[in-house]
Every structure is written in C-alpha cells, then in structure tokens.
C-alpha cells in the first residue's frame, strides 16, 4: 500500500504578544504606555478644568475639537515631511516640543493664569505636536517587526494607548480632585522623557536614495495622488469617516454627562474612562482569534453596532454599574474598529509613501472627531445632551448599512519589495532634473484578447498614477486593432527616476496580468520623451 504524506498542519496565527520579543519594539511600547498615561491625564485635566472655567456645552466640546483640528489640518503635510526626512530625528524633535508646551501649561495653571481660551490655545498647540508626530509614529511600526507580526504590533500599540487609558484617567481623577489640574499637566510633560530616551538610543538605518530628496509640496501632491488611486485605502477612509463622525459625540460630551447628568465628580469621570481602557485591552486580546474567524467588514459593522448601543446607555442610564459595563463595551468596539482600519491601511502602503497614506487616515480620524465634536456640542446645546447622544447612535447604526458595500477585503499583504526589473532608459544626453517626461509603451496583443487586456490595463493605470504619474491614457492603432500604446507623464525627470525605484513585486504582478495577453515571444517596447523648453 502506498503511503501518502500527511498534509502540513495549518500555521497558527502569530501570538498577540509576539512583537514584544523584539527588544526595540518592547522598549518603545513600554515608553509609549508611560507617555500615553500622561496624555490621558492631560485630557482628563483639560476636560474637567474647562467645565470649571465654562458651563457651556459648546466650550467643553471645543476642548476635543482643539485637540483634533490640528490633526485634520496638518496630518498630510506632516506625512509628507515624515516620508522625506529621517523619521527618528523628527520624532525626537516633536517629543521635546510637547514636553515644553505641556510643562508651560502646567506652570500657568499652577499660577491661576489659565482661562478658557488659554486652555484651548495650549490644547491646540499640543494637538499640533501630535499631528506632526502621528504619521511618523505609525510609519515606523513596519520597521520594527516582520510583516507577519504587523497586525499584532498595530493591536499592541492600541493596547498601549488603551492600557494607559485604563490607568491615566483614574489616576488623573484622583489627582485633579486632591491637588488640581496643574499637576497632571506637569506629569504629562515628564512622561515624554521615556520616549525621548528610547529614540535617542535607537540607531535606525535610514535608507538614502541616490536621487535628491523630494520637495515638500511635490511630496504632498504625490501623496494625495496615491490616495486618490488606491481603492482599498479609499474604502478605509470612507468606513472611517462614517464611524468617527458619530463616535465623536461620546468623547466630546462625556465630561458633561458625568458632571451634569450624573452629578458626579472627577473620580467618577476617571473611573468610567478607565472602564473604556480596560475594555479596549480585553478587546485587543480577543482580536487575533476574531480576525481568524470573522471578516474585517463584519468586525467593523458589529463593533459599530456595539458602540452605538453603549452611546444609548450613556445617554439614558443613571446606574453607575451599568454605565461601567457600557464603557467596557465602548472600549472593545473602539479598539476593534481602529485596529481593523489601521491594519488594512498599513497593508496598502509601500515604504516610500507610508507616512503620507497613514496621514490621510489621520485626517479622516481627527477630522471626524473634531468636526463631530463641534457638531454634537451645538446639537447638545439646542436639544440636550441625552438627545444628542441618541441622534448620534442612530446615525452610527444607519452608517453601517450605508457603507456595507465598501468592502475592506481579506488579510492579503502586498509585496512592496523593490522588483529591480525596470531598467533605466538609454540616454543620448543628460536631462535637466526638472524637465517633464512622457513615457510610451507599445503592446501588441492577441486579437481575441482586446477586452480582457483593456480591463487589465486599468490596474496598470491605477498603479502608474499612485506611483507618481499625473497623466495616463491607453490608445489603440486605428489601422491595427492588435496594437496599443500606453502613455503616461511625470512632472520631472527626477520624479520619473523615483518611479523606477518604487517599482515593486506587487507592481510587477499588475503588469504581468496585462502582458499575459501578448502573443508568445512578443515583448513590449518603451520610449522616453523629454519636454523641450523654449530658448
């Protein structure tokens, strides 16, 4: 009897904790927890201090808006900056800036010099620092762990944020009640020292291209072009704005719910925020198993429904124990949605544009939170806080159905390894760096394969455009239906050379899907055309 080989056992998904075996990731992760404890203490202190400085729901909601509006305005420029400079040095500079700003706010508050508008100004200044930091911080994660651990690393970063949420608010509630908000502002300033120490010790290998560095405004344009021509990333942004716009109601109105609707003090405010953090940590531990059995789309939809139910509880339940359970559910839902959206975004982004692509996600995240905070503050002023939260919960439920057709996809990881198989063009003369370039590529295909070839070339179009081309068109010969010309244009010769560097294995697979319709032995023919300048 012939023996057959037993099938290989299915590979177990990476442990939720496996990235912590990496010493550098572990050090940054611990330092992040410490820093985020300070950040959550800062948020509690700012929110509670504003309720003392002003009783207006609009002014209290502006605290959340002042923190997140800089993200909406500055994230894309910050992403471009993070893609063209050494991210490690940028992060060191930002941490030092945040230390000084947070410390200054603490000193002013200690001296009773902080007014409602001064508090908003410093909150905005801290938001500016966070806006510059966030794209660079998110973009370094794939530099720290292998690709198969990326999902776990993103989830662990969310755990760091939410574990600190379980500690910071409770600690801040006690300190604000016992000493005052100034102390939590000072402690937040000191919390940046840990990340500074780890970043200074990190000797990151910064890849330097032989080409000149991208220009700042050109880098922004290229980043926006990448977003506009990457469908999966666009779906992440659509699903994100549909959630964050309504989710912001909970965060912006939370301090007033505790103070005015429940009649409680900062200790209760901190305790309920701690419940959100505990729920988020528990959710992060469940995510590896959930991702193995549930699609990202179903995970985001289910978590959105859970978040909406928790918002309804916050609006109408007075029992503290039931509210604590609702806040645990809020934490589980929050981390599930953030992790699913962030991992999907990370997997669509090659290293050269990673910070800019993640910056687009930050714009949607913080734009939804800031605009939503202003919106729900105004709604609460006119119809009351419980009614505003009820409307937000209903909107979130409706958004689940409206966005269901935008699928996040499966867990595929694109291979962005440089393919190194696009040879540089032959030159009769050295072009000027800023001369515009037009590239034409001739395809001769099988006569009966025209329709599938044209369809496959749409993938090539999107690939060229997101890699930097500002124009693309496919032409066919009027006298020969098997002859096609692909034409695309780049802003400059240097930008075209960047496309040669950016060509990846994933891009090669897109091209091969189009080239399969060429007759056997047939090859493409390309020409590079340089723009002439008037003398």
C-alpha positions in Angstrom: 0.0 0.0 0.0 1.3 3.4 -0.9 1.6 5.9 1.9 0.6 9.4 1.3 2.2 12.3 3.0 0.2 13.9 5.7 -0.9 17.5 4.9 1.2 20.1 6.6 -0.5 21.5 9.7 -2.1 24.9 9.3 0.2 27.6 10.5 -1.1 29.1 13.7 -1.7 32.9 13.7 1.1 34.9 15.4 0.5 35.5 19.1 -0.9 38.8 20.1 2.2 39.3 22.3 4.9 38.1 19.8 6.2 41.6 18.8 7.2 42.1 22.4 10.1 39.6 21.9 11.7 42.4 19.8 13.8 44.5 22.3 13.4 47.8 20.5 9.6 47.4 19.9 9.3 46.4 23.6 11.2 49.4 24.8 9.2 51.8 22.7 6.0 50.1 23.7 6.6 50.5 27.4 7.7 54.1 26.9 4.5 54.7 24.9 2.4 53.4 27.7 4.0 55.8 30.1 3.7 58.7 27.7 0.0 57.9 26.9 -0.8 57.7 30.6 0.4 61.3 30.7 -1.7 62.1 27.6 -4.9 60.7 29.1 -4.2 62.5 32.3 -3.8 65.7 30.3 -7.2 65.0 28.5 -9.0 64.4 31.8 -7.4 67.5 33.4 -8.3 69.7 30.3 -11.9 68.4 30.0 -12.6 68.8 33.7 -10.8 72.2 34.0 -13.0 73.5 31.2 -16.2 72.5 33.0 -14.9 74.7 35.9 -14.0 77.6 33.6 -17.2 77.5 31.5 -20.6 75.7 31.8 -21.3 76.0 28.0 -21.5 72.5 26.3 -20.1 74.2 23.2 -16.9 75.4 25.0 -16.5 72.0 26.6 -16.8 70.3 23.3 -14.2 72.7 21.8 -11.6 71.1 24.0 -11.9 67.9 22.0 -12.0 70.0 18.8 -8.9 72.0 19.7 -7.0 68.7 20.2 -8.1 67.1 16.9 -8.4 70.0 14.4 -4.6 70.3 14.1 -4.6 66.6 13.0 -7.1 67.4 10.3 -5.2 70.4 9.0 -1.6 69.2 9.4 -1.6 65.5 9.1 -1.0 65.3 5.3 1.9 67.9 5.4 3.3 66.0 8.4 3.1 62.8 6.5 5.0 64.3 3.6 7.6 65.6 6.0 7.9 62.1 7.6 8.5 60.5 4.2 11.3 62.9 3.1 13.3 63.3 6.4 14.7 60.9 9.0 11.6 59.8 11.0 13.6 59.1 14.1 15.0 62.7 14.3 11.6 64.2 13.5 10.1 62.2 16.4 12.8 63.3 18.8 12.2 67.0 17.9 8.4 66.6 18.4 8.7 64.9 21.8 10.9 67.8 23.0 8.4 70.3 21.8 5.5 68.5 23.5 7.5 68.4 26.8 7.9 72.2 26.7 4.3 73.0 25.8 2.7 70.7 28.4 5.1 71.9 31.1 4.2 75.6 30.3 0.5 74.9 30.6 1.1 73.2 34.0 3.0 76.2 35.3 0.4 78.7 34.1 -2.4 76.6 35.7 -0.5 76.4 39.0 -0.3 80.2 38.9 -4.1 80.5 38.2 -3.3 82.2 34.9 -5.2 79.7 32.7 -8.5 81.0 31.2 -10.9 79.0 29.0 -9.2 80.4 25.8 -5.7 79.9 27.2 -6.6 76.3 27.8 -7.9 75.9 24.3 -4.8 77.6 22.9 -2.4 75.2 24.7 -4.6 72.2 23.8 -4.4 73.3 20.2 -0.6 73.6 20.5 -0.3 70.1 21.9 -2.6 68.9 19.0 -0.1 70.5 16.5 2.7 68.4 18.0 0.6 65.3 18.0 -0.4 66.0 14.4 3.3 66.2 13.3 4.1 63.1 15.3 1.3 60.7 14.4 2.1 59.8 10.8 5.8 59.3 11.5 5.0 57.2 14.6 2.6 55.0 12.7 5.0 54.7 9.8 7.9 53.3 11.9 5.9 50.2 13.0 6.7 48.1 9.9 10.4 49.0 10.5 10.3 47.4 14.0 8.6 44.0 13.3 8.3 41.5 10.4 5.3 41.6 8.1 3.6 38.6 9.7 3.6 40.4 13.1 2.3 43.7 11.8 -1.4 43.1 12.8 -0.3 42.1 16.3 2.1 45.1 16.5 -0.7 47.5 15.5 -3.1 45.9 18.0 -0.4 46.1 20.7 0.1 49.8 20.0 -3.6 50.2 20.5 -3.3 48.2 23.7 -0.6 50.6 24.9 -3.0 53.5 24.2 -5.9 51.8 25.9 -3.9 50.3 28.8 -2.8 53.8 29.6 -6.5 54.9 29.2 -7.2 52.3 32.0 -4.6 53.9 34.2 -4.4 57.6 33.3 -8.0 58.8 33.7 -8.4 57.0 37.1 -5.1 58.5 38.3 -6.0 61.9 36.9 -9.4 61.9 38.5 -7.8 61.4 42.0 -5.1 64.0 41.4 -7.4 66.6 40.0 -9.8 66.2 42.9 -7.0 66.2 45.5 -4.4 68.7 44.1 -5.6 70.3 40.9 -5.3 70.0 37.1 -1.9 71.7 37.1 -0.2 68.5 38.5 -1.5 66.3 35.7 -0.2 68.8 33.1 3.3 68.7 34.7 3.2 64.9 34.9 2.2 64.7 31.2 5.3 66.9 30.3 7.6 64.5 32.2 6.0 61.4 30.5 7.7 62.4 27.2 11.1 61.7 28.7 10.9 57.9 28.3 10.1 58.0 24.6 12.9 60.6 24.1 15.4 58.3 25.8 14.5 55.3 23.6 14.5 57.3 20.4 17.9 58.8 21.2 19.4 55.3 21.7 17.8 53.9 18.6 20.2 53.7 15.7 17.7 53.5 12.8 19.1 52.6 9.4 17.7 55.4 7.3 17.5 54.5 3.6 19.1 57.2 1.5 18.2 57.3 -2.2 20.8 58.3 -4.8 18.2 60.9 -6.0 17.7 64.3 -4.4 15.1 64.4 -1.6 11.5 65.0 -2.6 10.4 68.6 -2.5 7.9 69.3 0.2 4.9 70.4 -1.9 5.6 67.9 -4.6 5.6 65.2 -1.9 2.2 66.3 -0.8 0.9 66.2 -4.3 2.3 62.7 -4.9 0.8 61.6 -1.6 -2.7 62.9 -2.5 -2.4 61.2 -5.9 -1.5 57.9 -4.2 -4.6 58.2 -2.0 -6.8 59.1 -5.0 -5.7 56.0 -6.9 -5.6 53.3 -4.2 -9.1 51.9 -3.9 -8.6 49.9 -0.7 -7.2 52.9 1.1 -10.2 55.0 -0.1 -12.5 52.4 1.4 -10.7 52.6 4.7 -11.3 56.4 4.7 -15.0 56.0 3.8 -15.6 53.5 6.6 -13.6 55.6 9.0 -15.4 58.9 8.5 -18.8 57.0 8.8 -17.7 55.8 12.2 -15.7 58.7 13.7 -18.2 61.4 12.8 -20.8 59.8 15.1 -18.3 58.3 17.6 -17.1 61.8 18.5 -20.3 62.5 20.3 -19.4 60.1 23.2 -15.9 61.6 23.7 -16.9 65.3 23.4 -20.0 65.1 25.7 -18.6 62.6 28.2 -17.4 65.2 30.8 -20.8 66.9 30.8 -22.7 63.6 31.1 -20.7 62.9 34.3 -20.9 66.4 35.8 -24.4 67.5 34.8 -26.5 64.4 34.1 -25.0 62.1 36.7 -24.0 64.9 39.2 -20.6 63.1 39.9 -17.1 64.4 40.3 -13.7 63.8 38.5 -13.2 60.5 40.3 -16.3 59.0 38.5 -15.2 60.6 35.2 -11.8 59.0 35.5 -13.3 55.6 36.6 -15.6 55.4 33.6 -12.7 56.3 31.2 -10.7 53.6 32.9 -13.5 51.1 32.0 -13.1 52.1 28.4 -9.4 51.4 28.6 -10.0 48.0 30.3 -12.5 47.1 27.6 -10.0 48.1 24.9 -7.3 45.9 26.4 -9.6 43.0 26.6 -10.7 43.6 23.0 -7.1 43.6 21.8 -6.6 40.2 23.4 -9.6 38.8 21.6 -8.7 40.3 18.2 -6.3 37.6 16.9 -9.0 35.0 17.4 -11.7 37.2 15.9 -9.6 38.0 12.8 -9.2 34.3 12.2 -13.0 33.6 12.0 -14.6 37.0 11.1 -14.0 39.2 8.2 -12.9 42.8 8.7 -16.1 44.1 7.3 -18.3 42.1 9.8 -15.9 43.0 12.6 -16.2 46.7 11.9 -20.0 46.5 11.5 -20.5 44.5 14.7 -18.2 46.8 16.7 -20.1 49.9 15.3 -23.4 48.5 16.5 -21.9 47.7 19.9 -20.6 51.3 20.2 -24.0 52.7 19.3 -25.7 50.7 22.0 -23.1 51.9 24.5 -23.8 55.5 23.5 -27.5 55.0 24.1 -26.7 53.6 27.6 -24.6 56.6 28.3 -27.4 58.9 27.3 -30.2 57.2 29.3 -28.8 55.0 32.1 -28.1 56.5 35.5 -26.9 53.4 37.3 -23.1 53.6 37.7 -22.5 49.8 37.4 -24.5 49.5 34.2 -22.6 52.5 32.8 -19.3 50.9 33.6 -20.4 47.8 31.6 -21.4 50.1 28.7 -18.0 51.8 28.8 -16.3 48.4 28.8 -18.3 47.7 25.6 -17.2 51.1 24.2 -13.6 50.1 24.7 -14.0 46.8 23.0 -15.7 48.4 20.0 -13.3 51.3 19.7 -10.1 49.1 19.5 -11.8 46.6 17.2 -12.6 49.3 14.6 -9.3 51.2 14.9 -7.3 48.0 14.6 -9.2 46.8 11.6 -9.0 50.1 9.7 -5.3 50.8 10.6 -4.1 47.3 9.6 -5.9 47.5 6.3 -4.4 50.9 5.6 -0.9 49.7 6.6 -1.1 46.7 4.2 -1.9 49.0 1.2 1.2 51.3 1.7 4.7 50.9 0.3 7.5 52.4 2.5 8.1 55.4 0.2 4.6 56.8 0.8 3.6 55.1 4.1 3.5 58.2 6.3 1.5 60.1 3.7 -1.0 57.3 3.3 -1.4 57.0 7.1 -1.7 60.7 7.3 -4.8 60.5 5.1 -6.2 58.1 7.7 -5.3 60.5 10.5 -7.1 63.3 8.6 -10.2 61.3 8.5 -9.9 60.1 12.1 -9.2 63.5 13.6 -11.4 65.4 11.1 -14.3 63.2 12.0 -13.6 63.7 15.7 -13.1 67.5 15.6 -15.9 68.3 13.2 -18.1 65.8 15.1 -17.2 67.4 18.4 -18.3 70.9 17.2 -21.4 69.4 15.6 -22.5 67.4 18.7 -21.7 70.3 21.0 -24.0 72.5 19.1 -26.7 69.8 18.9 -26.5 69.2 22.7 -26.8 73.0 23.3 -30.1 73.0 21.4 -31.8 69.7 22.2 -29.9 68.5 25.3 -27.1 66.0 25.9 -29.1 62.7 26.1 -31.0 63.6 22.9 -27.7 64.5 21.1 -26.2 61.1 22.0 -29.4 59.3 20.9 -29.2 61.0 17.5 -25.5 60.1 17.2 -26.2 56.5 18.0 -29.0 56.3 15.4 -26.7 57.9 12.8 -24.0 55.3 13.5 -26.5 52.5 13.1 -27.6 54.0 9.7 -24.0 54.4 8.6 -23.4 50.6 9.0 -26.0 49.9 6.2 -24.9 52.8 4.0 -21.2 51.8 4.0 -21.6 48.0 3.9 -20.9 47.8 0.1 -17.5 49.3 0.7 -15.5 46.1 1.5 -12.3 46.2 3.4 -11.2 42.9 1.9 -9.3 39.9 3.3 -6.0 39.7 5.0 -3.7 39.8 1.9 -0.3 41.5 2.3 1.1 43.1 -0.8 4.8 42.6 -1.5 6.4 46.0 -1.8 9.9 44.6 -2.2 11.7 46.5 -5.0 11.4 44.4 -8.1 14.6 45.9 -9.7 13.4 44.7 -13.1 12.5 48.1 -14.7 15.8 49.1 -16.4 16.7 52.8 -16.6 16.2 54.3 -20.1 19.1 54.7 -22.5 20.2 58.4 -22.7 21.8 60.3 -25.6 22.1 63.3 -23.3 21.7 64.0 -19.6 18.3 65.6 -19.0 17.7 68.5 -16.7 16.3 67.3 -13.4 13.0 69.2 -13.7 12.3 68.6 -17.4 8.8 66.9 -17.8 8.8 63.3 -19.1 6.4 61.3 -21.3 6.7 57.6 -21.5 5.1 55.5 -24.2 5.0 51.7 -24.1 3.8 49.7 -27.1 1.8 46.4 -26.7 0.9 44.0 -29.5 -1.7 41.6 -28.2 -3.7 38.6 -29.4 -6.7 39.8 -31.5 -9.3 38.0 -29.4 -8.0 39.3 -26.1 -8.7 43.0 -26.6 -11.4 43.3 -24.0 -9.6 41.5 -21.1 -6.4 43.4 -22.0 -8.1 46.8 -21.7 -9.6 45.7 -18.4 -6.2 44.6 -17.1 -4.7 47.9 -18.2 -7.0 49.7 -15.8 -5.0 48.2 -13.0 -1.8 49.4 -14.7 -3.4 52.9 -14.9 -4.0 53.0 -11.1 -0.5 51.7 -10.4 1.2 54.3 -12.6 -0.9 57.1 -11.1 -0.3 56.2 -7.5 3.4 55.8 -8.1 3.6 59.4 -9.3 2.3 59.9 -12.9 0.0 62.8 -13.3 -1.4 61.7 -16.7 -2.2 58.2 -18.2 -4.0 57.1 -21.3 -4.3 53.9 -23.4 -4.5 54.4 -27.2 -5.1 51.8 -29.9 -4.0 52.0 -33.6 -6.9 52.8 -35.9 -5.3 50.6 -38.7 -4.2 47.7 -36.4 -6.6 46.5 -33.7 -3.8 44.5 -32.0 -1.5 47.5 -31.4 -1.9 49.6 -28.3 0.2 52.4 -26.8 0.3 53.2 -23.1 1.2 56.8 -22.4 1.9 58.4 -19.0 3.6 61.6 -17.9 5.7 62.6 -14.9 6.3 66.0 -13.5 10.0 65.8 -13.9 12.9 63.6 -14.9 13.8 63.1 -11.2 10.2 62.1 -10.4 10.3 59.6 -13.2 13.5 58.1 -11.8 11.7 57.8 -8.5 9.1 55.6 -10.3 11.9 53.2 -11.3 13.0 53.0 -7.6 9.4 52.5 -6.4 8.6 49.6 -8.8 7.7 46.7 -6.5 6.9 43.0 -6.8 3.2 43.8 -6.4 3.5 46.3 -9.3 5.2 43.6 -11.5 2.3 41.3 -10.8 -0.1 44.0 -12.1 1.9 44.4 -15.3 2.1 40.7 -15.8 -1.7 40.4 -15.7 -1.8 42.7 -18.7 1.2 41.2 -20.5 -0.3 37.7 -20.5 -2.4 38.7 -23.5 0.7 39.3 -25.7 1.5 36.6 -28.2 4.1 34.1 -27.2 7.6 35.6 -27.6 6.2 39.2 -28.0 7.7 41.9 -25.8 6.7 45.5 -25.1 8.7 48.4 -26.5 9.1 51.6 -24.5 10.3 55.2 -25.3 11.0 58.1 -23.1 10.2 61.6 -24.4 11.7 64.7 -22.7 9.9 68.1 -22.8 11.7 70.8 -24.8 12.0 74.3 -23.4 11.7 77.5 -25.3 15.1 79.1 -25.9 
